[in-house]
Amino acid sequence: MIGIIIGTNRKEAVSKQVAAYYEKLLAKKQQSTLLIDLKDMPDNMITSGLYDQAGKSEQFQKRLQEKVDQCQKFIVVVPEYNGSFPGVLKVFIDGLKFPDSVKSKKCALVGVSDGVQGGVLAMSHLTDIFNYLGMHVLALKPKLSRISQHFDGRNFSNPLYAQLIEDQVDGLITY
């Protein structure tokens, strides 16, 4: 099972549309997927699910942790916020059971940004965190810069972006 993590809880986020693109592509390749949407994060997660409370939030367990536990591989759609990734993604990671949730699992990252760097710093920061947690990160990390100019919500007008994603998915399947 491949989990597709939408790395933000922002309403109307392009990250969710990119996740849906991956979901369709993986279905064409007969791969089972599970969407992990950070909009499902409990509202009180920062007070009830971190530090000494880690693993004790029933809502987090049912909405997110159980999905993570079912997956051996992940695709993380990483939007760039303020030169890194969204804080809600860090809260999600911090709320997971440590170290078993991601240790020795595999993931692919894709950066999404309206800027020119395509989330390169965000993916670098996240790679460091996942490596620390023992997760194996695929080297091919598409940087989808100027996303609103190259993606209509369903398809990429930039053929390079579509090819990079196809190559990344093929790499993750065999990884």
VOMIBA-357948 format. One record per residue: residue number from 1; residue in three letters; y, x, z of N, C-alpha, C in turn. Coordinates in pm, 1 decimal. Layout:
! VOMIBA-357948
+-----+---------+----------+----------+----------+----------+----------+----------+----------+----------+----------+
: num : residuo :   nnorth :    neast :      nup :  canorth :   caeast :     caup :   cnorth :    ceast :      cup :
+-----+---------+----------+----------+----------+----------+----------+----------+----------+----------+----------+
: NUM :     ALA :        Y :        X :        Z :        Y :        X :        Z :        Y :        X :        Z :
...
+-----+---------+----------+----------+----------+----------+----------+----------+----------+----------+----------+
This chain:
! VOMIBA-357948
+-----+---------+----------+----------+----------+----------+----------+----------+----------+----------+----------+
: num : residuo :   nnorth :    neast :      nup :  canorth :   caeast :     caup :   cnorth :    ceast :      cup :
+-----+---------+----------+----------+----------+----------+----------+----------+----------+----------+----------+
:   1 :     MET :   -118.2 :     85.4 :      0.0 :      0.0 :      0.0 :      0.0 :    123.9 :     89.5 :      0.0 :
:   2 :     ILE :    218.5 :     59.4 :    -87.0 :    344.6 :    132.8 :    -93.8 :    455.5 :     44.8 :    -37.0 :
:   3 :     GLY :    518.5 :     90.8 :     68.7 :    631.2 :     20.3 :    127.5 :    759.6 :     60.3 :     57.4 :
:   4 :     ILE :    839.6 :    -38.2 :     23.1 :    969.9 :    -12.4 :    -38.6 :   1075.5 :    -49.1 :     65.1 :
:   5 :     ILE :   1143.8 :     52.3 :    114.9 :   1242.4 :     32.9 :    220.8 :   1381.7 :     21.1 :    160.5 :
:   6 :     ILE :   1445.8 :    -91.1 :    187.7 :   1585.2 :   -110.0 :    147.5 :   1668.8 :    -47.7 :    258.4 :
:   7 :     GLY :   1734.8 :     63.0 :    229.3 :   1799.2 :    145.2 :    330.7 :   1931.6 :     96.6 :    384.6 :
:   8 :     THR :   1958.4 :    -32.2 :    374.0 :   2081.0 :    -89.6 :    428.0 :   2055.5 :   -233.9 :    467.1 :
:   9 :     ASN :   2142.4 :   -287.2 :    550.0 :   2137.3 :   -429.1 :    583.0 :   2261.0 :   -502.1 :    527.4 :
:  10 :     ARG :   2333.1 :   -435.8 :    441.7 :   2453.2 :   -494.8 :    381.4 :   2414.6 :   -611.9 :    290.5 :
:  11 :     LYS :   2485.2 :   -722.1 :    304.4 :   2462.5 :   -837.5 :    218.1 :   2499.0 :   -801.2 :     75.0 :
:  12 :     GLU :   2424.9 :   -856.1 :    -18.9 :   2449.9 :   -835.3 :   -162.1 :   2441.6 :   -688.2 :   -202.9 :
:  13 :     ALA :   2363.5 :   -610.6 :   -132.8 :   2353.5 :   -467.2 :   -161.0 :   2278.6 :   -441.7 :   -291.0 :
:  14 :     VAL :   2330.1 :   -349.3 :   -369.2 :   2261.5 :   -308.3 :   -492.2 :   2128.6 :   -241.5 :   -458.4 :
:  15 :     SER :   2116.2 :   -188.2 :   -338.8 :   1990.3 :   -125.8 :   -295.3 :   1874.4 :   -224.5 :   -303.7 :
:  16 :     LYS :   1898.6 :   -349.0 :   -270.2 :   1793.5 :   -450.4 :   -277.3 :   1752.9 :   -474.9 :   -421.9 :
:  17 :     GLN :   1848.6 :   -471.8 :   -511.7 :   1819.2 :   -490.1 :   -654.0 :   1740.3 :   -371.6 :   -709.0 :
:  18 :     VAL :   1775.5 :   -251.5 :   -665.8 :   1701.5 :   -132.7 :   -707.5 :   1559.3 :   -138.9 :   -651.9 :
:  19 :     ALA :   1544.6 :   -185.2 :   -527.7 :   1411.7 :   -201.4 :   -468.3 :   1327.9 :   -299.7 :   -551.1 :
:  20 :     ALA :   1389.0 :   -407.6 :   -596.4 :   1318.2 :   -506.0 :   -679.0 :   1275.3 :   -443.9 :   -812.2 :
:  21 :     TYR :   1356.6 :   -354.7 :   -866.6 :   1321.1 :   -282.8 :   -989.4 :   1194.3 :   -200.4 :   -966.0 :
:  22 :     TYR :   1191.7 :   -126.4 :   -855.8 :   1073.2 :    -47.7 :   -820.3 :    951.4 :   -138.1 :   -800.3 :
:  23 :     GLU :    972.5 :   -249.8 :   -734.3 :    863.2 :   -342.9 :   -706.9 :    798.7 :   -391.2 :   -837.5 :
:  24 :     LYS :    880.9 :   -425.3 :   -936.1 :    829.6 :   -470.1 :  -1066.3 :    756.8 :   -356.9 :  -1138.7 :
:  25 :     LEU :    813.9 :   -238.9 :  -1133.5 :    752.0 :   -123.7 :  -1200.0 :    615.4 :    -92.0 :  -1137.9 :
:  26 :     LEU :    607.9 :    -95.6 :  -1007.6 :    480.7 :    -69.3 :   -939.4 :    378.1 :   -179.3 :   -966.9 :
:  27 :     ALA :    422.2 :   -303.0 :   -978.9 :    330.7 :   -412.9 :  -1012.2 :    270.3 :   -391.2 :  -1150.9 :
:  28 :     LYS :    350.9 :   -343.2 :  -1244.1 :    299.9 :   -313.0 :  -1379.7 :    193.3 :   -205.0 :  -1375.5 :
:  29 :     LYS :    199.4 :   -120.6 :  -1275.3 :    103.1 :    -11.3 :  -1260.7 :     -9.1 :    -48.3 :  -1162.2 :
:  30 :     GLN :    -23.0 :   -179.1 :  -1135.7 :   -125.4 :   -233.6 :  -1046.2 :   -123.9 :   -171.6 :   -906.2 :
:  31 :     GLN :     -3.9 :   -149.3 :   -854.6 :     12.8 :    -94.3 :   -719.6 :     62.4 :   -204.3 :   -626.3 :
:  32 :     SER :     -1.2 :   -216.1 :   -511.7 :     41.0 :   -313.4 :   -410.8 :    163.6 :   -260.8 :   -337.7 :
:  33 :     THR :    259.7 :   -349.3 :   -316.1 :    383.3 :   -310.6 :   -247.8 :    412.6 :   -406.2 :   -133.3 :
:  34 :     LEU :    495.4 :   -357.5 :    -44.6 :    542.7 :   -437.1 :     67.8 :    690.7 :   -404.9 :     85.5 :
:  35 :     LEU :    776.1 :   -504.3 :     70.9 :    919.7 :   -484.7 :     85.9 :    955.9 :   -479.9 :    234.0 :
:  36 :     ILE :   1029.8 :   -375.8 :    272.4 :   1075.4 :   -359.1 :    409.8 :   1227.7 :   -363.0 :    405.2 :
:  37 :     ASP :   1283.4 :   -477.9 :    440.5 :   1425.9 :   -503.2 :    426.9 :   1493.6 :   -486.2 :    563.4 :
:  38 :     LEU :   1588.6 :   -394.7 :    571.4 :   1654.9 :   -369.1 :    699.3 :   1745.0 :   -484.1 :    742.8 :
:  39 :     LYS :   1762.9 :   -585.2 :    658.3 :   1830.3 :   -706.4 :    703.7 :   1746.4 :   -779.1 :    807.6 :
:  40 :     ASP :   1617.0 :   -743.4 :    816.5 :   1528.8 :   -803.3 :    916.2 :   1536.9 :   -734.7 :   1052.1 :
:  41 :     MET :   1621.2 :   -632.3 :   1061.8 :   1637.9 :   -561.3 :   1188.9 :   1694.8 :   -658.0 :   1293.4 :
:  42 :     PRO :   1635.1 :   -662.0 :   1412.9 :   1690.6 :   -748.1 :   1517.8 :   1836.8 :   -711.4 :   1547.0 :
:  43 :     ASP :   1918.4 :   -812.6 :   1569.4 :   2060.8 :   -790.1 :   1594.2 :   2086.9 :   -701.5 :   1715.3 :
:  44 :     ASN :   2001.4 :   -708.7 :   1814.3 :   2024.1 :   -634.5 :   1938.3 :   1943.2 :   -503.9 :   1942.9 :
:  45 :     MET :   1905.0 :   -452.0 :   1828.5 :   1815.7 :   -335.8 :   1824.5 :   1872.5 :   -215.1 :   1898.1 :
:  46 :     ILE :   2002.8 :   -191.9 :   1888.5 :   2057.0 :    -71.3 :   1952.8 :   2058.1 :    -81.7 :   2105.0 :
:  47 :     THR :   2043.4 :   -203.4 :   2157.5 :   2038.1 :   -217.3 :   2303.2 :   1897.7 :   -246.8 :   2354.4 :
:  48 :     SER :   1809.9 :   -297.7 :   2266.6 :   1677.8 :   -338.3 :   2315.9 :   1561.6 :   -262.5 :   2252.5 :
:  49 :     GLY :   1588.3 :   -172.2 :   2157.2 :   1476.3 :   -111.1 :   2087.9 :   1478.7 :     39.5 :   2076.7 :
:  50 :     LEU :   1571.8 :    104.6 :   2143.6 :   1580.6 :    249.7 :   2132.0 :   1562.1 :    316.6 :   2268.1 :
:  51 :     TYR :   1546.9 :    447.6 :   2263.0 :   1537.2 :    531.7 :   2382.7 :   1421.5 :    487.3 :   2471.5 :
:  52 :     ASP :   1447.4 :    453.1 :   2596.0 :   1338.0 :    414.5 :   2685.0 :   1279.2 :    278.0 :   2648.5 :
:  53 :     GLN :   1344.1 :    206.4 :   2557.8 :   1295.4 :     75.8 :   2513.6 :   1217.4 :     83.7 :   2381.8 :
:  54 :     ALA :   1205.0 :    203.5 :   2325.2 :   1136.8 :    219.4 :   2196.0 :    996.6 :    159.8 :   2203.2 :
:  55 :     GLY :    965.3 :     80.5 :   2100.5 :    834.1 :     17.6 :   2093.3 :    821.5 :   -110.7 :   2172.7 :
:  56 :     LYS :    927.9 :   -152.3 :   2240.8 :    920.1 :   -270.6 :   2326.9 :    987.1 :   -394.7 :   2267.6 :
:  57 :     SER :   1051.6 :   -379.4 :   2153.3 :   1116.2 :   -493.8 :   2089.9 :   1012.6 :   -571.1 :   2007.7 :
:  58 :     GLU :    977.6 :   -689.6 :   2055.9 :    878.6 :   -771.4 :   1985.0 :    925.9 :   -808.7 :   1846.4 :
:  59 :     GLN :   1054.8 :   -839.0 :   1832.0 :   1108.2 :   -874.9 :   1700.5 :   1096.1 :   -757.9 :   1603.8 :
:  60 :     PHE :   1130.0 :   -637.5 :   1648.4 :   1119.0 :   -520.1 :   1563.1 :    972.9 :   -496.9 :   1523.8 :
:  61 :     GLN :    883.4 :   -512.2 :   1619.9 :    740.9 :   -491.8 :   1593.1 :    692.5 :   -586.9 :   1484.5 :
:  62 :     LYS :    725.9 :   -713.8 :   1498.1 :    677.9 :   -814.9 :   1404.1 :    747.5 :   -806.8 :   1268.8 :
:  63 :     ARG :    877.2 :   -780.8 :   1268.2 :    953.2 :   -782.0 :   1143.1 :    940.1 :   -653.7 :   1062.4 :
:  64 :     LEU :    926.8 :   -538.6 :   1130.6 :    933.3 :   -411.0 :   1059.7 :    817.5 :   -316.2 :   1090.0 :
:  65 :     GLN :    789.4 :   -289.3 :   1216.4 :    687.0 :   -190.7 :   1251.4 :    550.8 :   -225.9 :   1191.6 :
:  66 :     GLU :    511.3 :   -351.5 :   1196.7 :    381.4 :   -391.3 :   1141.8 :    373.5 :   -363.9 :    991.6 :
:  67 :     LYS :    483.8 :   -379.1 :    921.6 :    485.5 :   -348.6 :    777.6 :    470.8 :   -198.8 :    754.6 :
:  68 :     VAL :    543.1 :   -120.5 :    832.7 :    534.2 :     25.6 :    820.0 :    390.6 :     71.1 :    846.0 :
:  69 :     ASP :    326.8 :     12.7 :    944.5 :    190.4 :     51.1 :    980.1 :     90.5 :     24.5 :    867.5 :
:  70 :     GLN :    119.4 :    -71.1 :    781.8 :     29.2 :   -105.3 :    671.8 :     39.8 :    -10.0 :    552.7 :
:  71 :     CYS :    142.6 :     72.5 :    550.8 :    171.0 :    155.3 :    433.1 :    135.5 :    301.6 :    456.4 :
:  72 :     GLN :     86.4 :    365.2 :    351.5 :     60.2 :    509.0 :    354.7 :    163.4 :    585.5 :    273.3 :
:  73 :     LYS :    233.4 :    513.9 :    186.1 :    337.5 :    574.0 :    102.9 :    458.9 :    481.9 :    105.1 :
:  74 :     PHE :    575.2 :    543.9 :     80.3 :    699.7 :    468.2 :     83.6 :    792.0 :    512.1 :    -29.7 :
:  75 :     ILE :    874.2 :    419.4 :    -72.2 :    991.6 :    450.1 :   -153.6 :   1108.9 :    404.2 :    -68.7 :
:  76 :     VAL :   1204.5 :    494.1 :    -48.4 :   1321.5 :    459.5 :     32.1 :   1442.5 :    459.6 :    -60.2 :
:  77 :     VAL :   1504.3 :    342.9 :    -74.4 :   1627.8 :    329.9 :   -151.8 :   1740.2 :    364.2 :    -55.4 :
:  78 :     VAL :   1807.5 :    475.8 :    -84.0 :   1902.9 :    534.2 :      9.3 :   2045.5 :    520.6 :    -44.2 :
:  79 :     PRO :   2120.8 :    422.0 :      2.5 :   2261.1 :    414.6 :    -38.1 :   2342.5 :    520.4 :     35.7 :
:  80 :     GLU :   2444.6 :    566.8 :    -30.7 :   2532.1 :    667.2 :     31.4 :   2647.1 :    597.4 :    102.6 :
:  81 :     TYR :   2657.6 :    622.6 :    233.6 :   2766.7 :    569.8 :    314.3 :   2833.9 :    688.9 :    381.2 :
:  82 :     ASN :   2958.7 :    708.1 :    355.2 :   3037.6 :    811.7 :    422.2 :   2972.3 :    950.2 :    417.9 :
:  83 :     GLY :   2918.6 :    986.3 :    304.0 :   2860.5 :   1118.7 :    285.7 :   2721.2 :   1134.4 :    342.2 :
:  84 :     SER :   2659.4 :   1027.3 :    388.1 :   2523.0 :   1032.5 :    438.3 :   2458.0 :    896.9 :    410.3 :
:  85 :     PHE :   2358.6 :    860.4 :    489.5 :   2292.5 :    731.4 :    472.3 :   2339.6 :    635.9 :    581.6 :
:  86 :     PRO :   2314.6 :    506.4 :    566.3 :   2362.7 :    408.0 :    663.4 :   2302.9 :    426.8 :    802.6 :
:  87 :     GLY :   2383.9 :    401.3 :    904.0 :   2339.2 :    411.2 :   1041.8 :   2222.6 :    319.0 :   1072.2 :
:  88 :     VAL :   2216.2 :    203.9 :   1006.3 :   2106.4 :    111.0 :   1031.4 :   1973.0 :    173.1 :    990.9 :
:  89 :     LEU :   1973.7 :    260.9 :    891.4 :   1850.9 :    329.4 :    852.3 :   1806.6 :    426.7 :    961.3 :
:  90 :     LYS :   1900.6 :    493.3 :   1024.0 :   1867.9 :    584.3 :   1135.3 :   1816.0 :    504.7 :   1254.8 :
:  91 :     VAL :   1876.9 :    390.3 :   1284.3 :   1829.5 :    306.1 :   1393.7 :   1686.6 :    259.4 :   1364.2 :
:  92 :     PHE :   1659.7 :    221.1 :   1239.2 :   1524.8 :    181.5 :   1199.0 :   1425.3 :    294.3 :   1226.2 :
:  93 :     ILE :   1457.9 :    414.8 :   1182.8 :   1369.5 :    529.9 :   1203.2 :   1350.1 :    556.7 :   1352.6 :
:  94 :     ASP :   1458.8 :    552.1 :   1428.2 :   1451.0 :    578.0 :   1572.5 :   1370.4 :    470.9 :   1646.2 :
:  95 :     GLY :   1364.9 :    351.6 :   1590.1 :   1290.2 :    243.7 :   1653.8 :   1141.1 :    245.1 :   1624.9 :
:  96 :     LEU :   1097.9 :    325.5 :   1527.4 :    955.9 :    332.3 :   1492.5 :    876.2 :    404.2 :   1601.2 :
:  97 :     LYS :    749.0 :    369.3 :   1610.0 :    661.0 :    439.7 :   1703.5 :    655.4 :    586.5 :   1663.3 :
:  98 :     PHE :    679.4 :    672.2 :   1758.2 :    683.1 :    816.0 :   1732.6 :    558.1 :    879.2 :   1790.5 :
:  99 :     PRO :    492.2 :    966.1 :   1722.3 :    517.0 :   1016.8 :   1587.2 :    430.7 :    949.2 :   1481.4 :
: 100 :     ASP :    349.1 :    853.2 :   1519.8 :    246.6 :    800.2 :   1429.8 :    296.3 :    719.0 :   1311.0 :
: 101 :     SER :    413.9 :    663.5 :   1316.9 :    458.7 :    572.5 :   1211.4 :    467.0 :    637.8 :   1074.6 :
: 102 :     VAL :    514.7 :    760.7 :   1068.3 :    532.2 :    825.0 :    938.0 :    462.7 :    960.1 :    925.8 :
: 103 :     LYS :    407.9 :   1011.5 :   1034.1 :    345.4 :   1143.5 :   1030.3 :    232.6 :   1147.2 :    926.9 :
: 104 :     SER :    237.3 :   1248.3 :    840.6 :    138.9 :   1273.2 :    734.6 :    141.3 :   1169.0 :    623.4 :
: 105 :     LYS :    235.8 :   1076.9 :    626.9 :    250.5 :    981.3 :    517.0 :    340.9 :   1043.2 :    411.1 :
: 106 :     LYS :    347.0 :    978.9 :    295.3 :    422.8 :   1032.4 :    182.2 :    533.9 :    935.6 :    144.6 :
: 107 :     CYS :    644.3 :    993.1 :     94.2 :    752.2 :    905.2 :     50.1 :    829.2 :    966.1 :    -66.5 :
: 108 :     ALA :    897.1 :    877.5 :   -135.0 :    988.2 :    914.7 :   -243.1 :   1124.6 :    857.1 :   -207.4 :
: 109 :     LEU :   1229.0 :    931.7 :   -235.3 :   1365.3 :    887.8 :   -207.2 :   1440.5 :    868.6 :   -337.8 :
: 110 :     VAL :   1525.7 :    768.2 :   -341.9 :   1616.4 :    747.5 :   -454.7 :   1754.6 :    721.1 :   -397.6 :
: 111 :     GLY :   1853.0 :    798.5 :   -444.2 :   1989.9 :    782.4 :   -397.4 :   2067.5 :    685.3 :   -483.8 :
: 112 :     VAL :   2145.3 :    600.0 :   -419.9 :   2224.4 :    499.1 :   -489.5 :   2369.1 :    513.7 :   -444.6 :
: 113 :     SER :   2458.8 :    529.5 :   -542.4 :   2598.8 :    548.4 :   -507.1 :   2689.4 :    505.9 :   -621.5 :
: 114 :     ASP :   2804.9 :    453.4 :   -587.0 :   2906.1 :    429.6 :   -689.9 :   2985.5 :    556.5 :   -716.1 :
: 115 :     GLY :   2967.0 :    657.1 :   -632.8 :   3033.6 :    785.7 :   -650.6 :   2961.1 :    872.8 :   -752.0 :
: 116 :     VAL :   3007.3 :    996.4 :   -763.2 :   2953.6 :   1086.6 :   -865.6 :   2831.8 :   1166.5 :   -820.1 :
: 117 :     GLN :   2803.7 :   1171.7 :   -690.4 :   2693.7 :   1255.6 :   -643.8 :   2559.9 :   1181.4 :   -631.3 :
: 118 :     GLY :   2560.0 :   1051.0 :   -640.8 :   2435.2 :    976.0 :   -639.1 :   2359.0 :    982.0 :   -508.5 :
: 119 :     GLY :   2427.9 :   1005.6 :   -399.6 :   2362.3 :   1005.9 :   -270.1 :   2288.9 :   1133.8 :   -237.3 :
: 120 :     VAL :   2325.9 :   1243.8 :   -301.7 :   2254.3 :   1370.1 :   -280.6 :   2258.7 :   1414.5 :   -134.4 :
: 121 :     LEU :   2373.1 :   1404.1 :    -68.4 :   2381.6 :   1443.2 :     72.7 :   2300.5 :   1349.4 :    161.5 :
: 122 :     ALA :   2305.4 :   1221.3 :    131.9 :   2228.5 :   1123.7 :    209.1 :   2079.5 :   1156.1 :    201.0 :
: 123 :     MET :   2031.5 :   1186.4 :     81.5 :   1889.1 :   1217.9 :     65.8 :   1853.9 :   1350.9 :    131.2 :
: 124 :     SER :   1946.1 :   1444.9 :    130.6 :   1921.8 :   1572.5 :    197.7 :   1907.2 :   1552.4 :    348.0 :
: 125 :     HIS :   1997.8 :   1475.0 :    406.5 :   1990.2 :   1445.8 :    550.4 :   1859.9 :   1373.5 :    583.9 :
: 126 :     LEU :   1825.1 :   1275.4 :    502.0 :   1704.5 :   1197.4 :    528.8 :   1577.9 :   1281.7 :    509.7 :
: 127 :     THR :   1578.3 :   1369.9 :    411.7 :   1464.2 :   1460.0 :    391.6 :   1442.0 :   1545.6 :    515.6 :
: 128 :     ASP :   1550.0 :   1598.6 :    572.0 :   1538.3 :   1679.2 :    694.1 :   1474.2 :   1599.3 :    807.6 :
: 129 :     ILE :   1517.1 :   1475.4 :    824.2 :   1463.4 :   1391.2 :    931.1 :   1316.0 :   1361.4 :    906.5 :
: 130 :     PHE :   1282.2 :   1321.1 :    783.9 :   1142.8 :   1289.5 :    754.5 :   1052.9 :   1412.7 :    767.7 :
: 131 :     ASN :   1100.7 :   1528.7 :    723.8 :   1021.2 :   1650.7 :    741.0 :    999.1 :   1679.8 :    888.3 :
: 132 :     TYR :   1099.3 :   1662.1 :    970.9 :   1085.4 :   1681.8 :   1114.7 :    978.4 :   1588.9 :   1171.9 :
: 133 :     LEU :    973.2 :   1466.6 :   1120.8 :    876.5 :   1367.5 :   1168.8 :    737.4 :   1387.0 :   1109.0 :
: 134 :     GLY :    722.1 :   1484.8 :   1018.6 :    591.7 :   1514.3 :    959.7 :    560.0 :   1436.1 :    833.4 :
: 135 :     MET :    660.6 :   1372.0 :    775.2 :    639.8 :   1298.0 :    651.4 :    657.1 :   1392.1 :    533.0 :
: 136 :     HIS :    577.0 :   1371.7 :    429.8 :    583.2 :   1452.6 :    308.2 :    673.9 :   1381.5 :    207.5 :
: 137 :     VAL :    778.7 :   1450.6 :    163.2 :    877.6 :   1391.3 :     73.8 :    859.3 :   1448.4 :    -66.5 :
: 138 :     LEU :    841.9 :   1359.9 :   -163.3 :    827.9 :   1398.5 :   -303.4 :    954.1 :   1471.8 :   -349.3 :
: 139 :     ALA :    936.2 :   1577.6 :   -425.4 :   1049.8 :   1659.8 :   -467.8 :   1143.6 :   1587.3 :   -564.2 :
: 140 :     LEU :   1091.5 :   1504.0 :   -652.3 :   1175.5 :   1432.9 :   -748.7 :   1250.0 :   1320.6 :   -677.3 :
: 141 :     LYS :   1383.1 :   1336.1 :   -669.9 :   1468.8 :   1240.4 :   -599.4 :   1581.9 :   1198.5 :   -692.8 :
: 142 :     PRO :   1562.8 :   1092.1 :   -770.6 :   1669.4 :   1048.7 :   -861.0 :   1799.4 :   1020.0 :   -786.8 :
: 143 :     LYS :   1907.1 :   1066.2 :   -843.8 :   2040.9 :   1045.8 :   -788.6 :   2113.6 :    949.6 :   -882.0 :
: 144 :     LEU :   2118.2 :    824.1 :   -845.4 :   2174.1 :    720.1 :   -930.9 :   2323.5 :    704.4 :   -902.2 :
: 145 :     SER :   2401.9 :    793.1 :   -962.5 :   2547.1 :    788.3 :   -943.8 :   2609.5 :    683.5 :  -1035.1 :
: 146 :     ARG :   2730.0 :    641.9 :   -997.5 :   2801.1 :    539.1 :  -1075.3 :   2709.2 :    420.4 :  -1105.9 :
: 147 :     ILE :   2637.7 :    377.9 :  -1002.9 :   2533.0 :    276.7 :  -1018.8 :   2585.0 :    148.8 :  -1083.0 :
: 148 :     SER :   2704.9 :    105.3 :  -1047.9 :   2755.7 :    -20.6 :  -1103.5 :   2783.6 :    -12.0 :  -1253.3 :
: 149 :     GLN :   2797.5 :    108.4 :  -1304.3 :   2818.4 :    127.0 :  -1448.4 :   2686.9 :    134.4 :  -1526.0 :
: 150 :     HIS :   2577.1 :    164.1 :  -1455.5 :   2451.0 :    190.3 :  -1524.5 :   2337.8 :     93.6 :  -1489.4 :
: 151 :     PHE :   2365.6 :     -4.6 :  -1404.4 :   2261.7 :    -97.3 :  -1359.8 :   2321.4 :   -236.0 :  -1349.3 :
: 152 :     ASP :   2258.8 :   -333.1 :  -1417.4 :   2311.3 :   -469.9 :  -1417.0 :   2246.9 :   -559.7 :  -1312.2 :
: 153 :     GLY :   2168.2 :   -500.2 :  -1223.8 :   2098.4 :   -577.4 :  -1121.9 :   1951.9 :   -598.7 :  -1155.6 :
: 154 :     ARG :   1916.7 :   -574.7 :  -1282.4 :   1776.4 :   -587.9 :  -1324.5 :   1729.0 :   -470.1 :  -1408.2 :
: 155 :     ASN :   1818.3 :   -414.2 :  -1489.2 :   1780.8 :   -307.1 :  -1581.0 :   1885.8 :   -196.7 :  -1581.5 :
: 156 :     PHE :   1840.1 :    -76.8 :  -1617.3 :   1929.6 :     37.6 :  -1628.4 :   1974.2 :     54.3 :  -1773.0 :
: 157 :     SER :   2103.6 :     69.8 :  -1792.0 :   2155.2 :     97.4 :  -1926.0 :   2146.8 :    246.4 :  -1957.2 :
: 158 :     ASN :   2134.3 :    327.0 :  -1854.3 :   2120.0 :    471.3 :  -1870.4 :   1970.1 :    501.7 :  -1881.1 :
: 159 :     PRO :   1922.1 :    540.2 :  -2001.3 :   1777.7 :    564.2 :  -2017.1 :   1725.7 :    679.0 :  -1929.9 :
: 160 :     LEU :   1811.8 :    773.6 :  -1895.3 :   1769.1 :    883.1 :  -1809.1 :   1730.2 :    830.3 :  -1671.4 :
: 161 :     TYR :   1806.8 :    736.4 :  -1616.5 :   1775.6 :    679.2 :  -1486.1 :   1639.6 :    610.5 :  -1489.6 :
: 162 :     ALA :   1616.2 :    529.4 :  -1592.5 :   1488.3 :    459.3 :  -1604.7 :   1372.6 :    559.0 :  -1615.4 :
: 163 :     GLN :   1392.1 :    667.0 :  -1689.8 :   1286.5 :    767.0 :  -1705.3 :   1260.6 :    843.0 :  -1575.4 :
: 164 :     LEU :   1366.5 :    878.3 :  -1504.4 :   1349.1 :    947.2 :  -1376.2 :   1271.9 :    861.6 :  -1276.0 :
: 165 :     ILE :   1302.9 :    733.5 :  -1273.0 :   1233.6 :    642.2 :  -1182.1 :   1087.0 :    628.9 :  -1222.9 :
: 166 :     GLU :   1062.5 :    615.7 :  -1351.0 :    923.7 :    607.4 :  -1400.7 :    845.8 :    733.3 :  -1361.1 :
: 167 :     ASP :    904.6 :    849.6 :  -1383.2 :    839.8 :    976.1 :  -1347.5 :    816.2 :    984.9 :  -1196.9 :
: 168 :     GLN :    914.3 :    941.2 :  -1119.4 :    900.6 :    945.8 :   -974.3 :    786.7 :    855.1 :   -926.5 :
: 169 :     VAL :    780.0 :    734.1 :   -979.0 :    674.8 :    640.1 :   -940.6 :    537.6 :    697.1 :   -977.1 :
: 170 :     ASP :    524.7 :    753.2 :  -1096.1 :    398.3 :    813.9 :  -1136.0 :    360.8 :    928.9 :  -1042.0 :
: 171 :     GLY :    461.1 :   1008.0 :  -1004.9 :    437.0 :   1117.4 :   -910.8 :    394.6 :   1069.1 :   -774.3 :
: 172 :     LEU :    456.4 :    962.4 :   -726.4 :    420.7 :    908.7 :   -594.3 :    279.3 :    850.9 :   -596.0 :
: 173 :     ILE :    242.7 :    783.9 :   -702.6 :    108.9 :    724.7 :   -711.3 :      1.2 :    832.5 :   -700.2 :
: 174 :     THR :     24.6 :    946.7 :   -764.0 :    -76.4 :   1054.4 :   -762.3 :    -56.6 :   1152.3 :   -648.0 :
: 175 :     TYR :     48.9 :   1140.2 :   -572.4 :     84.2 :   1230.2 :   -463.0 :    -12.8 :   1219.3 :   -348.4 :
+-----+---------+----------+----------+----------+----------+----------+----------+----------+----------+----------+
